[in-house]
């Protein structure tokens, strides 16, 4: 009798434990299900957020235009679609030294140019008889026009500075010779005048030295239309200031 009663109570106790375990299991599964549905609802939103972040990063860090600055130093500013500097590239020893000394990354291009012109090396050249060319290269005509206008404003009143635009094809040709775009245009003029100067020699010379060399080879006379380093061509604009003979062909 006592054993049967004990067995009956043990059975009830076992059933209660089973019920508790079962309820705990069901509660745990329900919680996981709620989290799962919540994750399923959030998944599309998270995917969209990731795409927006990736697209924004791509637009921010991808250059859409190039500003070639040549005076010796020679360097390039890679500009994104928001007109910010995303990379500074030196094209010769002086250019690399200046690029390393500048803190202009992610700065507006006009402020970056002001810092370049205010640097000790460049300001010293500009205050003397240094020659500076600034070329804007890119596929977006609207942005290139905006950048060109900004460059002219930055250099307004500064003698011997020339601003113009160029095509991507010309920039690629310059790269193939290991030259910045401004030096490439001068190199073209020297070759057309019969010089046997090498691209490396051009790369190491200042724009003033190259200008004097062109003036010497041309007898100080204006070159025929289309032969100046800033000569009109596809996508090119104009410079400013009266300037030397080799540059006047590119002015309007």
C-alpha positions in Angstrom: 0.0 0.0 0.0 2.7 2.5 1.0 4.8 1.6 -2.0 1.9 2.1 -4.4 1.1 5.6 -2.9 4.8 6.5 -3.1 4.9 5.4 -6.8 1.8 7.4 -7.5 3.3 10.6 -6.0 6.6 10.0 -7.9 4.6 9.7 -11.1 2.9 13.0 -10.4 6.2 14.7 -9.6 7.8 13.3 -12.8 4.9 14.6 -14.9 5.3 18.1 -13.3 9.0 18.1 -14.1 8.2 17.1 -17.7 5.6 19.8 -18.0 8.1 22.4 -16.7 10.8 21.3 -19.1 8.3 21.2 -22.0 7.1 24.8 -21.1 10.7 26.0 -20.9 11.5 24.5 -24.3 8.4 26.0 -25.9 9.2 29.4 -24.4 12.8 29.2 -25.7 11.6 28.3 -29.2 9.1 31.2 -29.2 11.8 33.6 -28.2 14.1 32.4 -31.0 11.2 32.6 -33.4 10.5 36.2 -32.4 14.2 37.1 -32.9 14.1 35.3 -36.3 11.1 37.3 -37.5 12.7 40.5 -36.3 15.9 39.6 -38.1 14.0 38.8 -41.3 12.2 42.2 -41.1 15.5 44.0 -40.5 17.5 42.1 -43.1 16.3 44.2 -46.2 16.9 47.4 -44.3 20.4 46.4 -43.2 21.2 45.3 -46.8 20.1 48.7 -48.1 22.1 50.5 -45.4 25.2 48.5 -46.4 24.7 49.4 -50.1 24.3 53.1 -49.2 27.5 53.0 -47.2 29.4 51.2 -49.9 28.1 53.5 -52.6 28.9 56.6 -50.6 32.4 55.3 -49.9 33.0 54.6 -53.6 31.8 58.1 -54.6 33.9 59.7 -51.9 37.2 57.9 -52.5 37.0 57.6 -56.3 38.6 60.4 -58.2 36.5 61.9 -61.0 39.0 64.6 -62.1 42.7 65.4 -61.9 44.4 68.7 -61.4 48.0 68.7 -62.7 50.2 71.4 -61.0 53.5 72.1 -62.7 56.1 74.6 -61.7 58.7 72.2 -60.2 57.5 70.8 -58.0 55.2 68.8 -60.3 52.3 67.1 -58.6 48.7 66.0 -59.2 45.6 66.4 -57.1 43.0 63.7 -57.6 39.6 65.2 -57.0 36.3 63.3 -56.2 32.9 64.3 -57.4 32.4 66.5 -54.3 35.5 68.6 -55.4 37.6 67.2 -52.5 41.2 66.1 -52.8 41.4 62.3 -52.3 45.0 61.8 -53.3 48.2 63.9 -53.8 50.8 62.5 -56.1 54.3 63.8 -56.7 55.7 63.4 -60.2 59.3 64.3 -59.4 61.5 64.6 -56.4 60.4 68.1 -55.6 56.8 67.1 -56.1 57.0 64.1 -53.9 58.7 66.2 -51.2 56.0 68.8 -51.4 53.2 66.2 -51.4 54.6 64.6 -48.2 54.8 68.0 -46.5 51.2 69.0 -47.4 48.2 68.2 -45.2 45.5 68.7 -47.9 43.9 65.3 -48.2 40.0 65.6 -48.1 40.3 69.3 -48.4 38.3 71.4 -50.9 40.5 71.7 -54.1 40.7 75.5 -54.0 41.9 75.5 -50.4 44.4 72.8 -51.3 45.7 74.9 -54.2 46.1 77.9 -51.9 48.2 75.8 -49.5 50.4 74.7 -52.5 50.8 78.3 -53.6 51.6 79.4 -50.1 54.2 76.7 -49.5 57.7 78.1 -49.2 59.1 76.4 -52.3 56.2 77.4 -54.7 55.6 80.9 -53.2 59.4 81.7 -53.7 59.2 80.6 -57.3 56.0 82.6 -58.0 57.4 85.7 -56.4 60.3 85.5 -58.8 59.9 84.6 -62.4 58.6 81.1 -61.9 56.0 79.7 -64.4 53.0 77.6 -63.2 50.6 75.7 -65.3 47.4 74.1 -63.9 45.5 71.6 -66.0 42.1 70.1 -65.3 41.5 66.6 -66.7 38.3 64.6 -66.5 35.3 63.2 -68.3 32.7 65.3 -66.5 32.5 68.6 -68.4 30.4 70.3 -65.8 32.9 69.5 -63.0 35.9 70.3 -65.1 34.4 73.7 -66.0 33.7 74.4 -62.3 37.3 73.4 -61.3 38.8 75.5 -64.1 36.8 78.5 -63.0 38.0 77.9 -59.4 41.6 77.6 -60.4 41.5 80.9 -62.3 40.0 82.6 -59.3 42.7 81.2 -57.1 45.5 82.4 -59.4 43.9 85.7 -60.4 46.5 88.5 -60.3 49.3 86.0 -60.2 51.7 86.5 -63.1 52.9 83.6 -65.2 50.1 81.2 -64.2 48.1 79.4 -66.9 45.0 77.4 -66.4 43.4 75.1 -69.0 41.6 71.7 -69.5 42.7 68.6 -71.3 41.4 65.2 -72.3 41.8 61.8 -70.6 43.6 60.6 -73.8 46.2 63.3 -73.4 46.7 62.5 -69.7 47.2 58.8 -70.5 49.8 59.8 -73.1 51.6 61.8 -70.5 51.4 58.9 -68.0 52.9 56.6 -70.7 56.0 58.8 -70.7 56.2 59.1 -67.0 55.3 62.8 -67.0 52.8 65.1 -65.4 50.4 66.7 -67.9 52.0 70.1 -67.8 55.5 68.7 -68.4 54.1 66.5 -71.2 52.7 69.5 -73.1 56.1 71.2 -72.9 57.9 68.1 -73.9 55.7 67.9 -77.0 56.6 71.5 -78.0 60.3 70.8 -77.5 60.2 67.7 -79.7 58.3 69.7 -82.4 61.0 72.3 -82.3 63.7 69.7 -83.0 65.0 69.1 -79.5 66.2 65.6 -78.5 65.5 66.1 -74.8 64.3 63.0 -73.0 61.1 62.8 -70.9 63.2 62.2 -67.8 65.2 65.4 -68.4 62.0 67.4 -68.8 60.6 65.8 -65.6 63.6 67.1 -63.6 63.5 70.7 -65.0 61.4 73.6 -63.8 58.7 75.1 -66.0 60.8 78.3 -66.2 63.8 76.4 -67.5 61.7 74.6 -70.1 60.1 77.9 -71.1 63.5 79.5 -71.7 64.5 76.4 -73.7 61.5 76.7 -75.9 62.0 80.5 -76.3 65.6 79.8 -77.4 64.6 77.1 -79.9 61.8 79.3 -81.4 63.9 82.4 -81.4 61.5 84.0 -78.9 58.8 84.0 -81.6 55.3 82.7 -81.1 55.0 79.2 -82.3 52.6 78.3 -85.2 49.0 77.7 -84.1 48.7 74.3 -82.5 52.3 73.9 -81.5 52.5 75.7 -78.1 52.3 73.7 -74.9 49.0 75.3 -74.1 47.8 75.3 -77.7 44.1 75.1 -78.3 42.8 71.6 -78.7 40.0 69.3 -77.7 38.7 70.2 -74.3 41.3 73.0 -73.7 40.5 76.3 -72.1 42.6 79.5 -71.8 45.3 80.9 -69.5 45.6 84.3 -68.0 48.1 87.1 -68.2 50.1 88.0 -71.3 52.7 85.4 -70.7 55.5 84.1 -72.8 55.4 83.2 -76.5 55.2 79.5 -76.0 52.1 79.9 -73.8 50.2 82.6 -75.7 48.9 80.2 -78.4 46.7 78.6 -75.8 45.1 81.8 -74.5 41.9 83.5 -75.6 
